[in-house]
Amino acid sequence: MASSASAKRYGIVTINDTASNYGNRLQNYALEMLLSDYGTATTIQHYLDAADASSLAKISARRTLSEAKKAVLGHVPNPAKLEYRRRWEELRFTARYIGRSPVTISQARGLSANGKNLDKIVLGSDQIWNDRCLSQGDLKIRLGMFMPSEQVISYAASFGVDHVKKEHEGIFRLALERMSMIGVREFRAKELVEELSGRKATVVLDPTLMIPAERWRTITRGFVPEGERYVLTYFLGGISEDRGAAIEAFAKTHGCKVRKILDPSDPATYVAGPQDFVELFSKASYVCTDSYHACCFSLLFGKPFRVFAREGVKQGNGMNSRMETLFRLFDLDASIEGGADVTMPSLDYARIGDDLEKQRERSRAWLKQSVNAL
């Protein structure tokens, strides 16, 4: 029997990624915050069938934080310490803001005993239904098939691709048919749900966009000096020489330096943890990116930003659908550029701010209905 609404327990199934995925860590934090309005939330630690036993995710689950720090920072060559320091910051962020979940799940052992009394399982957000790197067993876990159907909803779940593998269509059909409520992040995901199962899905805001900018600022810690002017870059697909040169020229013209997330040529920025990622966007003068969550934080903080097509990515893999959904939701005069043009689109942030609050209200109403559904 479920407990009262104020005491309900929610288990989040997401991508448990503590290695270089800023967007994942921040959406996980944001979704826990959203669900805390309705009870208590914990992120279930999902151990993938093919997970590397020596991964930092497993190190952080097995050890105390101080032991994890020794494991990742001790006795490694100097050139590697930059990477390990960044990963340590991500471990520390997860430990402080998300916590070490007491609930675990894996194919081999199923759901741990302390997860049996969860009232609801919330699947999301991020690309939890991307079936390109999951076994069938792990895909079933990501689709909530380990819990009774009435206890499973998704919030801002994403496929991350335009189509699923043929051999997985049956799993998706069965899982989607049995879910209580389905909330997805992209319009293409909504279409896929309907194509695979005949179920209706609702497009809701990514959790990061549900948290106001002033709340995000409370987790920052002075990583960026006050008054520093910079163009912030965040490219997950790498950056060509031409594009890099164009950004440098743009920065010089506008009296800025360039700060480069995930680029070891900028070591002071490379070691940023997730909370520093937020601060870098909050204080940037301009943003150049190929990342969805970089667009989200640019919008949250009202920054001029240019979105570039991700280098080396083929069409039809769903990469652009998340950007296109964002542009459509907020009626943005923006485009995904394939070249090196750094001209910033003109954005009306007064109007965008109003649209953002309307979208938040709509998504909150959907989430409230979903968590309270029997």
Residue pairs with C-beta under 8 A, 6 or more apart in sequence:
2 8
2 119
3 9
3 39
3 119
5 38
5 39
5 372
6 39
7 39
7 40
8 38
8 39
8 40
8 119
8 120
8 371
9 39
9 40
9 41
9 42
9 117
9 118
9 119
9 120
10 35
10 38
10 39
10 40
10 41
10 42
10 118
10 119
10 120
10 121
10 122
10 371
11 41
11 42
11 43
11 44
11 103
11 115
11 118
11 120
11 121
11 122
12 28
12 31
12 32
12 35
12 41
12 42
12 43
12 44
12 121
12 122
12 124
13 44
13 46
13 105
13 121
13 122
13 123
13 124
13 128
13 141
13 142
13 144
14 24
14 27
14 28
14 31
14 43
14 46
14 123
14 124
14 125
14 126
14 128
15 21
15 24
15 126
15 127
15 128
16 43
16 45
16 46
16 57
17 24
17 25
17 57
18 25
18 56
18 57
18 60
18 87
18 90
18 91
18 94
19 55
19 56
19 57
19 87
19 90
20 86
20 87
20 90
20 262
22 90
22 261
22 274
22 277
22 293
23 126
23 208
23 291
23 292
23 293
23 296
24 126
25 90
25 93
25 94
25 98
25 274
26 208
26 274
26 277
26 278
26 293
27 125
27 126
27 156
27 206
27 207
27 208
27 293
28 43
28 98
28 126
29 93
29 97
29 98
29 274
30 206
30 207
30 208
30 210
30 211
31 41
31 122
31 124
31 125
31 155
31 156
31 207
32 41
32 42
32 43
32 98
33 207
33 211
33 215
34 155
34 207
34 210
34 211
34 367
35 41
35 122
35 371
38 367
38 368
38 371
38 372
39 119
39 371
41 122
42 99
42 101
42 102
42 103
43 98
43 99
43 101
44 101
44 103
44 104
44 105
44 111
44 115
44 121
45 61
45 101
45 103
45 104
45 105
46 104
46 105
46 106
46 138
46 141
46 142
47 58
47 104
47 105
47 106
48 106
48 134
48 135
48 138
49 106
49 107
49 108
49 135
49 137
49 138
50 135
51 57
51 58
52 58
56 68
56 72
56 87
56 91
59 68
59 71
59 72
60 68
60 91
60 94
60 95
60 100
61 100
61 104
63 71
65 91
65 92
65 95
68 88
68 91
69 88
69 91
72 84
72 87
72 88
72 91
73 81
73 84
73 85
73 88
76 84
82 264
82 267
82 270
82 271
83 264
85 271
86 270
86 271
86 272
86 273
89 271
89 272
89 273
89 274
89 276
90 273
90 274
92 273
93 273
93 274
93 275
94 100
97 219
97 274
97 275
102 112
102 114
103 111
103 112
103 114
103 115
103 118
104 111
104 112
104 115
105 111
105 112
105 115
105 141
105 146
107 135
107 137
107 138
107 141
110 146
111 146
111 147
118 147
118 151
119 151
120 151
120 152
120 153
120 371
121 144
121 147
121 151
121 152
121 153
122 153
122 154
122 155
122 371
123 142
123 143
123 144
123 152
123 153
123 154
123 155
123 157
124 154
124 155
124 156
124 157
124 158
124 183
124 185
124 207
125 155
125 156
125 157
125 158
125 185
125 206
125 207
126 156
126 157
126 158
127 158
127 159
127 160
128 142
128 157
128 158
129 139
129 142
129 143
129 157
129 158
129 159
129 160
129 164
129 172
129 189
130 158
130 159
130 160
130 161
131 139
131 159
131 161
131 164
131 165
131 168
131 172
132 160
132 161
132 165
134 142
136 167
136 168
136 171
139 168
139 171
140 146
140 171
140 175
143 171
143 172
143 175
143 176
144 152
144 154
144 175
144 179
145 174
145 175
145 178
149 178
149 179
149 180
150 180
150 373
150 374
151 180
152 178
152 179
152 180
153 179
153 180
153 181
153 182
153 183
153 370
153 371
153 373
154 179
154 181
154 182
154 183
154 184
155 183
155 204
155 207
155 367
155 370
156 183
156 184
156 185
156 204
156 205
156 206
156 207
157 182
157 183
157 184
157 185
157 189
158 184
158 185
158 186
158 189
158 322
159 186
159 188
159 189
159 192
159 318
160 318
161 317
161 318
162 188
162 192
162 316
162 317
162 318
162 321
163 192
164 172
164 192
164 196
169 196
172 196
172 197
173 196
173 197
176 182
176 193
176 196
176 197
176 199
177 197
177 198
177 199
179 199
180 370
180 373
181 202
181 366
181 369
181 370
181 373
182 193
182 199
182 200
182 201
182 202
183 201
183 202
183 203
183 204
183 363
183 366
183 367
183 370
184 190
184 193
184 201
184 202
184 203
184 204
185 203
185 204
185 206
185 322
185 325
186 203
186 318
186 321
186 322
186 324
186 325
187 203
187 321
187 324
187 325
187 328
188 318
188 321
188 325
189 201
189 203
189 321
190 201
190 202
190 203
193 199
193 200
193 201
194 200
194 201
202 366
203 325
203 329
204 362
204 363
204 366
204 367
205 329
205 359
205 360
205 363
206 292
206 293
206 296
208 293
208 296
208 297
208 300
209 296
209 299
209 300
209 356
209 359
209 360
210 360
210 363
210 364
211 300
212 300
213 282
213 300
213 301
213 302
216 278
216 282
216 297
216 300
217 278
217 279
217 282
219 275
219 278
220 275
220 276
220 278
220 279
220 282
221 275
221 276
221 279
222 279
223 272
223 275
223 276
223 279
223 280
224 276
224 279
224 280
224 283
226 283
228 257
228 283
229 254
229 255
229 256
229 257
229 285
230 251
230 256
230 257
230 258
230 259
230 283
230 284
230 285
231 247
231 250
231 251
231 254
231 256
231 257
231 258
231 259
231 284
231 285
231 286
231 287
231 288
232 259
232 261
232 280
232 281
232 284
232 286
232 287
232 288
232 289
233 239
233 247
233 258
233 259
233 260
233 261
233 263
233 287
233 288
233 289
234 260
234 261
234 262
234 287
234 288
234 289
234 290
234 291
234 294
235 262
235 263
235 288
235 289
235 290
235 291
235 308
235 310
235 311
236 262
236 290
236 291
236 310
237 290
237 310
237 311
237 312
237 313
238 311
238 312
239 247
239 263
239 311
240 311
240 340
242 339
242 340
243 308
243 311
243 339
243 340
245 340
246 340
246 341
246 342
247 258
247 288
247 342
248 258
249 342
250 286
250 342
251 257
251 258
251 286
254 285
254 286
256 285
256 286
258 266
259 266
259 268
259 269
259 280
259 284
260 266
260 269
260 270
261 269
261 270
261 272
261 277
261 280
262 270
263 269
263 270
264 270
269 280
272 280
277 297
278 297
281 287
281 294
281 297
281 298
281 300
281 301
281 303
282 297
282 301
284 298
284 301
284 303
285 303
285 304
286 303
286 304
286 305
286 306
286 344
287 294
287 298
287 303
287 304
287 305
287 306
288 305
288 306
288 308
288 342
289 295
289 298
289 305
289 306
289 307
289 308
290 307
290 308
290 309
290 310
290 311
292 322
292 323
292 326
294 305
295 305
295 307
295 323
295 326
296 326
298 304
298 305
299 326
299 330
299 352
299 356
302 349
302 352
302 353
304 344
304 345
304 347
305 334
305 344
305 345
306 337
306 341
306 342
306 343
306 344
306 345
307 323
307 334
307 335
307 336
307 337
308 336
308 337
308 338
309 320
309 336
309 337
309 338
310 319
313 319
320 336
323 336
326 332
327 334
329 355
329 359
330 352
330 355
330 356
330 359
331 355
332 345
332 347
332 352
333 345
333 346
333 347
334 345
334 347
335 345
